[in-house]
């Protein structure tokens, strides 16, 4: 839930896809209105996940309309519902899209450079988490994560644990490999589109690790607006869900041969290969001991899932056995993912926003008291908070304080160049001080009305590039209370 808008885009895609297929199958104008509305709401997310899902919906509509023997007749018969859906979608999107385009001209993110985008590529080592979710410490603690990311790969990788986490359940993984890929169920005509989109999404997510993304970045309109190819794992996950659903459907409705030695060997090789990659990565980062337990647990769960599939293929009660597998998968996902460090954090980390501790409350009261005093003097004081963790960077909004930076600085290009807040002022090293903002008593600082500066450390310990506030300002830092 690090990027909630992407979660919303992901959720709406599944509804939009179902409505699209129903609209084209029934030629229903009512369903067309519903599809146009839901697809437009998804597109309003304006994040990369929504963008990629829009491409998937367009491709799906094309395959449904043009895949039949009489393409012209199919297109003409479905054209009215397609046009109605387009009109509904355009009506919903028109004003927000125009406002976005208007702001884009003044934004500091009108487009993303290829070098910046490539830093958001999914490292292939993350495939380990499909079977061993905690192999890199993704679940035990986000703050001791040792998998691919800036801490291990340097500034060339801007991904984080929540982006790199790929676990979708042990039994679905086994079904996908043993039945979907090895037995060829994913290559059947009715699910082939899903398999192709999943493969494209996987290659897209790898970014700089394949030569494909650079070509897509240059040739496909819209790709250069986004900076993290790893976001395509949302599309990959959606296709995996549909693919595994198809595999289960075929297991229930069709004759299925028992798992032979070859299929078992291939799945076992996947277990072994992922385990060795995880152990090697842990050893390279001097975390071998921390990696052993997740690897053993993942392989053990995989063997149990493989045994369940083999048993189901030989049993007359296949539906009941797969039903048990569904319940086990739901339990496993709740155990692994529910309130894990990937999508939840302790309330105490954000207590400053609603129930601050005594020291935090003292700082907030000191800021507010100073601002009230300056306001009574006829001034319009503002605060700059630099170098504190994310919750503190957003504390100004929660407590009604005017801040000049905040966690995600205003995305206006002129403001960015004049003030230099950087990508994320929660890291004091990213706070820049351009020629227009040489210090906290510069003309620009006075125009902004900065009267209070809050740092995460005493003034004598600030990095050399940070200007030292003068005695004319109120200086506050968290580590040792309040200093004037």
C-alpha positions, -999 to +999 in steps of 0.1 A: +000+000+000+030+023-004+013+038-035-024+035-029-034+050-063-017+020-080-037-004-059-069+013-070-059+011-106-051-026-102-085-033-086-105-014-112-087-032-141-103-065-132-138-050-133-131-031-165-117-063-182-148-083-172-172-055-185-152-052-217-156-089-225-192-089-215-199-058-237-184-073-268-200-108-262-235-094-257-234-061-276-250-045-245-253-008-244-258-009-206-226-028-201-209-004-225-218+025-202-204+006-173-172-003-191-166+033-202-172+045-167-149+020-149-122+022-175-122+060-173-120+059-135-090+035-138-073+058-163-079+088-139-053+072-116-028+086-142-001+064-127+020+039-147-001+010-135-032+027-150-014+035-182-002-001-187-037-015-179-052+009-205-028-006-231-039-041-220-076-032-224-069-018-258-051-049-269-078-071-255-105-052-273-085-056-305-080-093-301-117-099-293-129-079-323-104-089-349-096-125-340-126-141-356-129-153-392-150-123-404-132-094-389-151-067-408-185-080-398-174-084-362-161-048-361-192-033-376-215-052-352-195-041-322-188-005-333-219+010-316-211-003-282-174+006-286-184+042-296-207+045-266-181+033-242-156+057-258-181+087-254-187+078-217-150+074-210-142+107-228-169+125-208-154+114-175-117+120-185-120+152-204-117+178-177-092+160-154-071+152-185-070+188-197-062+200-162-033+175-160-020+185-194-021+222-183-002+215-151+023+192-170+037+222-188+048+237-155+057+204-138+092+193-129+082+158-143+069+165-178+089+134-188+114+111-173+149+105-187+158+070-197+187+069-172+163+078-144+137+052-155+162+024-157+170+029-120+135+015-113+142-018-130+133-051-113+165-071-106+161-108-117+172-119-082+137-108-070+122-138-087+133-156-055+104-140-036+078-158-058+086-190-037+105-177-007+089-143+002+111-135+031+144-145+015+157-110+016+140-098+048+111-083+030+086-094+057+107-095+089+117-058+088+117-033+060+146-015+077+169-045+076+160-055+040+191-068+022+177-076-012+182-057-044+179-019-039+200+012-032+217-003-001+231-033-021+232-021-057+241+015-051+225+046-067+218+027-099+188+010-083+159+031-068+136+002-061+125-009-026+111-040-008+075-032-017+083-029-054+105-060-055+082-083-036+065-109-060+050-136-038+015-147-050+012-181-031+031-214-032+003-235-047-004-210-075+034-210-082+035-248-085+003-248-107+017-221-129+050-240-135+040-277-134+006-274-152+006-240-169+041-239-184+054-275-185+021-291-195+013-262-219-021-251-205-010-215-207-005-218-244-041-228-252-059-205-274-084-192-249-057-181-225-029-173-249-035-135-247-030-136-209+003-155-213+016-131-239+007-100-219+023-116-188+055-123-207+056-087-220+049-073-186+077-094-171+102-082-197+090-046-193+095-049-155+131-061-159+139-027-175+177-023-180+183-061-176+170-067-211+174-047-244+137-044-248+127-016-224+150+010-241+132+004-274+098+006-257+108+038-240+117+054-273+089+040-295+058+036-274+040+069-266+036+075-228+063+052-216+087+081-211+063+097-187+071+072-160+102+063-141+098+027-127+095-002-151+091-025-121+055-012-118+047-037-146+047-064-119+011-052-112+002-063-148+022-095-144+004-103-112-030-098-128-020-121-157-007-147-132-041-147-114-060-152-146-035-179-158-036-199-126-074-196-127-074-211-162-051-239-150-074-248-122-104-247-145-087-271-169-078-294-140-115-296-131-131-298-165-106-319-186-087-351-183-053-345-168-024-369-168-006-376-135+026-356-129+054-375-147+090-376-137+099-349-162+074-324-148+084-332-112+121-327-121+114-294-138+095-280-108+122-294-085+148-276-106+129-244-101+129-249-063+166-256-063+176-228-087+156-201-067+170-214-034+206-213-047+201-177-060+187-167-026+216-183-007+242-168-031+227-134-027+226-137+010+262-149+011+274-119-011+257-095+014+270-114+045+234-125+053+237-162+045+224-173+079+194-150+076+186-165+042+187-202+051+154-204+071+132-186+044+148-209+017+141-240+036+105-229+045+098-220+009+111-253-005+092-272+021+060-254+012+067-260-025+071-297-020+038-299-001+021-280-028+036-302-055+024-333-035-011-318-033-012-312-071+000-348-077-026-362-054-054-341-070-044-354-105-048-390-093-080-386-073-116-387-082-123-359-057-102-333-076-126-304-069-126-310-032-088-313-031-084-281-051-109-264-028-086-273+002-057-259-018-077-226-023-083-224+015-046-231+022-035-204-003-058-178+012-044-187+047-008-185+034-014-151+017-030-137+049-001-151+070+026-138+047+012-105+034-013-094+061+002-065+081+037-074+070+064-048+066+056-047+029+022-030+034+020-020+070+041-003+097+038+002+135+014+030+145+042+045+167+061+054+136+033+078+126+022+089+161+035+124+154+006+129+131-022+123+157-008+112+191+027+126+194+050+116+222+060+141+248+092+153+230+074+155+197+045+174+213+069+198+228+085+205+194+051+210+177+040+233+205+072+253+202+067+257+164+030+267+169+039+291+197+066+308+177+043+311+146+015+326+167+039+352+182+052+361+147+016+363+134+006+387+162+035+409+150+019+412+116+041+387+098+031+356+077+056+330+091+063+296+075+084+266+085+110+245+067+114+209+079+145+191+065+160+157+071+133+141+093+115+108+085+085+108+063+058+112+090+075+144+103+077+157+068+039+155+066+033+167+102+028+203+090-004+193+071-017+173+102-011+202+126-021+232+104+014+246+099+026+262+066+057+243+054+078+251+023+090+216+015+071+186+030+077+150+021+070+152-016+077+188-026+054+207-049+060+193-084+063+227-101+094+232-122+099+269-114+096+262-076+119+232-079+146+253-096+142+283-074+140+266-040+157+233-046+137+210-023+150+179-041+132+146-047+126+139-011+136+164+016+133+136+042+169+130+032+189+160+041+215+152+014+188+156-013+179+192-001+196+214-026+204+252-022+204+268-057+218+303-064+184+318-058+183+302-023+217+306-008+206+306+028+178+311+052+183+348+052+185+351+014+159+372-005+141+341-016+139+327+020+124+361+031+099+361+003+088+326+014+085+338+049+107+312+065+109+320+102+113+285+117+137+258+105+135+222+119+164+198+114+170+162+125+203+171+142+221+200+160+233+228+137+270+219+142+263+184+127+246+196+095+263+186+062+286+212+048+262+221+019+234+231+043+234+269+051+236+276+089+205+296+100+213+328+117+201+339+152+173+358+135+156+324+129+140+300+153+160+267+150+145+235+163+160+200+161+145+167+173+174+148+187+181+171+217+149+189+223+143+225+214+170+251+207+166+288+200 
